[in-house]
């Protein structure tokens, strides 16, 4: 399944909010050296209860708006 994701970095806590056909993911990590992308994958694996290898960032690796595939 593919999801449109908006990432908000430097939040107080990590959390996932579903709104208007997309996911809004709040991450405590700053967008430096790919740490936010790593945390995004970790948060989504916990939220959906899947393994890490089942989550892939398809588009937007350097953007706030991403397309993520969860298999």
Residue, then its C-alpha position, 0 to 999 in steps of 0.5 A: x500500500x502507498x501512502x502520502x506522508x507529510x513529515x514534521x521534524x523536531x517535534x516533541x515526540x514521535x507520532x502518526x496522525x491520519x488526516x485527509x487521505x494522508x499521514x502526518x508524521x511528527x519526528x523528534x529527529x532533525x532532518x540531518x544526514x538522513x536521521x529523519x528518514x531512518x526515524x520515519x521508517x522506524x515510526x511507521x514500522x511500529x505504527x503498522x506492525x510490520x518489519x523494517x524491510x517492508x517500508x520503503x520511501x519511494x519519493x521525497x527522500x529530501x522533502x517533507x512530502x513523501x510517498x511511502x510504500x508499505x508491503 
